[in-house]
Amino acid sequence: MTTAVETVARHHIIYPESDGKPMGETETHRQELSDAIEALKDYFRNQADVYISGNMFIYYVEGKPKKVVCPDVFVVRGLDKRRRRSYFLWKEERTPCFVIELTSKATRRDDEEDKKNTYAELGVHEYFLCDPLAEYMQPPLQGYHLVEGSYVPIAPDADGWLPSAELGLRLRLEPDGLRFADAATGERLLKPHEVAEARRAEAEARRAEAEARRAAERQARAEARRAESAEAELARLRDELARLRGEQN
């Protein structure tokens, strides 16, 4: 039974939102982290109960702030999209179903051992490790799914993609970085800069279409005016011809 003193003490426990340490990863790691989060957010934008975040503390034991893990990218199903400053497992009552760690020389051991064990204990169904610079892992992208409390490697398909059953996506590390593709359609998820480029191209196409429509309308009006003028001239000539015939009679 929890005593009143224990309850008060628990309410005064501090759960830091940052460890106070500067990020020591490469620009590639930072960009891949951001791109992955934004690509997944865009893909699941119409599903209100899929929460996506990353580089955020997940506290998994109430009252014990040292029981914490900080995934680079994680996905939780059955959860609203509101912003959170930290993730408290006992409050949300939802464990991430999917995690990606962008590993490096400094984090490789933690990612391959401690974090992997923690995610398995928490019940994270899929765990992916990505070495975006392909310097420390072979292959540089590895995926695991949880089977009876232990992670089993996910085998790549014939095209070298790793399927994620949790997300309905496939993953592959390509020269331009980590890529996602829809497992059903094969359509690739765009990176944020590609989304911006596509939107600019779409806006340009709309502007060109609107200008073409305006030009066609101007041409139609001009042709209508010419037709009216020709009709008026024809009517004048008919009147003049009738007048001349009348004079001759």
C-alpha positions in Angstrom: 0.0 0.0 0.0 1.3 3.4 -0.9 1.5 5.8 2.1 0.7 9.5 2.0 4.4 10.4 2.5 5.3 8.2 -0.5 2.6 9.8 -2.6 3.9 13.4 -1.8 7.5 12.3 -2.4 6.5 10.9 -5.8 4.8 14.1 -6.8 8.0 16.0 -6.1 10.3 13.8 -8.2 11.9 15.7 -11.0 11.9 14.1 -14.5 14.4 16.1 -16.5 13.5 17.0 -20.1 17.2 17.2 -21.1 20.4 15.7 -19.8 22.1 19.0 -20.3 24.6 17.6 -22.7 25.2 19.0 -26.2 24.3 16.8 -29.1 27.6 15.3 -30.4 26.3 13.7 -33.6 27.2 14.6 -37.2 25.1 16.8 -39.4 24.1 13.7 -41.3 22.7 12.1 -38.1 20.8 15.3 -37.2 19.4 15.6 -40.7 18.4 11.9 -40.9 16.6 12.1 -37.5 14.6 15.2 -38.5 13.8 13.8 -42.0 12.6 10.5 -40.6 10.3 12.1 -38.1 8.9 14.5 -40.6 8.4 11.9 -43.3 6.5 9.6 -40.9 4.4 12.5 -39.6 3.4 13.4 -43.1 2.6 9.8 -44.0 0.4 9.4 -40.9 -1.0 12.9 -40.9 -4.6 11.7 -41.5 -4.5 9.1 -38.8 -5.4 10.9 -35.6 -4.3 8.0 -33.3 -0.7 7.7 -34.4 1.8 9.7 -32.4 5.3 10.2 -33.8 8.3 11.9 -32.1 11.9 11.5 -31.4 14.9 12.6 -29.4 12.6 12.7 -26.4 13.0 11.1 -22.9 10.7 8.2 -22.3 10.3 7.5 -18.6 9.1 3.9 -18.0 9.1 3.5 -14.2 7.1 5.9 -12.1 9.2 7.4 -9.3 12.5 6.4 -10.9 13.8 9.1 -13.2 16.9 7.1 -14.0 14.7 4.5 -15.7 14.7 6.5 -19.0 15.5 6.0 -22.6 15.7 8.5 -25.4 14.9 7.0 -28.9 15.9 8.9 -32.0 12.6 8.2 -33.6 9.5 6.4 -32.2 5.9 5.7 -33.2 3.0 5.0 -30.8 -0.3 3.7 -32.1 -3.6 4.5 -30.3 -2.4 7.9 -29.0 -3.4 11.4 -29.9 -1.0 13.7 -31.7 -0.7 16.5 -29.1 2.7 17.7 -28.3 4.5 16.3 -25.2 7.6 17.5 -23.4 8.5 14.1 -22.1 6.8 10.7 -22.4 5.6 8.9 -19.3 4.8 5.3 -20.0 2.6 4.9 -16.9 0.5 8.0 -17.9 0.2 7.3 -21.6 -0.3 3.5 -21.0 1.0 3.0 -24.6 4.3 1.5 -25.5 6.0 2.6 -28.7 5.5 -0.1 -31.4 8.4 1.1 -33.5 11.8 2.6 -32.7 14.7 3.7 -34.9 18.2 4.5 -33.5 20.6 6.4 -35.7 23.8 4.8 -34.4 27.3 6.2 -34.3 30.7 5.4 -32.9 29.7 7.0 -29.6 26.3 5.3 -29.3 26.8 2.0 -31.1 27.4 -0.2 -28.0 24.4 1.4 -26.1 22.2 1.1 -29.2 23.1 -2.6 -29.9 23.0 -3.8 -26.3 21.5 -1.7 -23.5 18.8 0.1 -25.5 18.0 -3.0 -27.4 17.4 -4.9 -24.2 15.4 -2.1 -22.7 13.1 -1.9 -25.7 12.6 -5.6 -25.7 11.7 -5.5 -22.0 9.2 -2.6 -22.7 7.6 -4.6 -25.5 8.6 -2.4 -28.4 7.5 -4.6 -31.3 10.0 -3.4 -33.9 13.5 -2.0 -33.4 15.6 -0.6 -36.3 19.3 0.4 -36.1 20.7 2.7 -38.8 24.3 3.7 -39.4 23.6 6.5 -41.8 27.3 6.9 -42.7 27.8 3.1 -43.1 30.9 3.3 -41.0 30.2 0.9 -38.1 27.6 -1.7 -38.9 27.3 -4.2 -41.7 24.7 -4.1 -43.0 24.3 -0.4 -42.1 20.5 -0.8 -41.7 19.2 -3.6 -39.4 15.7 -4.4 -38.2 14.3 -6.6 -35.5 10.9 -7.7 -34.5 9.9 -9.0 -31.0 9.2 -12.7 -30.7 8.4 -14.0 -27.2 10.4 -11.2 -25.5 13.5 -11.4 -27.7 14.4 -9.6 -30.9 14.7 -11.6 -34.1 16.3 -10.1 -37.2 14.0 -8.9 -40.0 15.1 -10.4 -43.4 15.3 -8.0 -46.3 13.1 -8.6 -49.3 14.4 -9.2 -52.8 15.0 -5.5 -53.4 16.9 -5.1 -50.2 14.2 -3.3 -48.3 13.4 -4.2 -44.7 9.6 -4.5 -44.1 8.0 -2.9 -41.1 4.7 -4.7 -40.3 3.9 -2.2 -37.6 4.0 0.8 -40.0 3.0 -0.9 -43.3 6.3 0.5 -44.7 9.6 -0.7 -46.0 13.0 0.8 -45.1 16.2 1.0 -47.0 19.4 3.0 -46.6 20.3 4.6 -50.0 23.1 7.0 -51.1 20.8 9.9 -50.2 19.9 8.6 -46.8 17.3 6.5 -45.0 14.2 5.9 -47.2 10.7 4.7 -46.5 8.3 3.3 -49.0 4.6 2.3 -48.7 4.6 -1.6 -48.6 1.3 -1.8 -50.5 1.9 0.7 -53.3 5.7 1.0 -53.4 5.4 4.8 -53.3 8.4 6.4 -51.6 7.9 8.8 -48.7 9.3 12.2 -49.6 11.9 13.9 -47.5 10.9 17.4 -46.2 13.0 19.2 -48.9 11.4 17.0 -51.5 7.9 17.8 -50.1 8.8 21.5 -50.4 10.0 21.1 -53.9 6.9 19.1 -54.9 4.7 21.8 -53.4 6.6 24.5 -55.3 6.3 22.5 -58.5 2.6 22.0 -57.8 2.1 25.7 -57.1 4.0 26.6 -60.4 1.8 24.1 -62.3 -1.4 25.7 -60.8 -0.1 29.2 -61.7 0.7 28.0 -65.2 -2.7 26.4 -65.5 -4.4 29.5 -64.3 -2.4 31.7 -66.7 -3.3 29.4 -69.6 -6.9 29.5 -68.6 -6.8 33.3 -68.5 -5.1 33.5 -71.8 -7.7 31.1 -73.3 -10.4 33.3 -71.9 -8.8 36.4 -73.3 -8.5 34.7 -76.7 -12.1 33.6 -76.6 -13.2 37.2 -75.8 -11.1 38.6 -78.6 -12.5 36.0 -81.0 -16.0 36.9 -79.8 -15.4 40.5 -80.4 -14.0 39.8 -83.9 -17.0 37.6 -84.7 -19.4 40.4 -83.5 -17.5 42.9 -85.6 -17.6 40.6 -88.6 -21.3 40.1 -88.1 -21.9 43.8 -87.8 -19.9 44.5 -91.0 -21.8 41.7 -92.8 -25.1 43.3 -91.7 -23.9 46.7 -92.9 -22.9 45.3 -96.3 -26.3 43.6 -96.6 -28.1 46.9 -95.8 -25.9 48.7 -98.3 -26.6 46.1 -100.9 -30.3 46.4 -100.3 -30.1 50.1 -100.5 -28.3 50.0 -103.9 -30.8 47.5 -105.3 -33.6 49.8 -104.1 -32.1 52.8 -105.9 -31.7 50.7 -109.1 -35.3 49.8 -109.1 
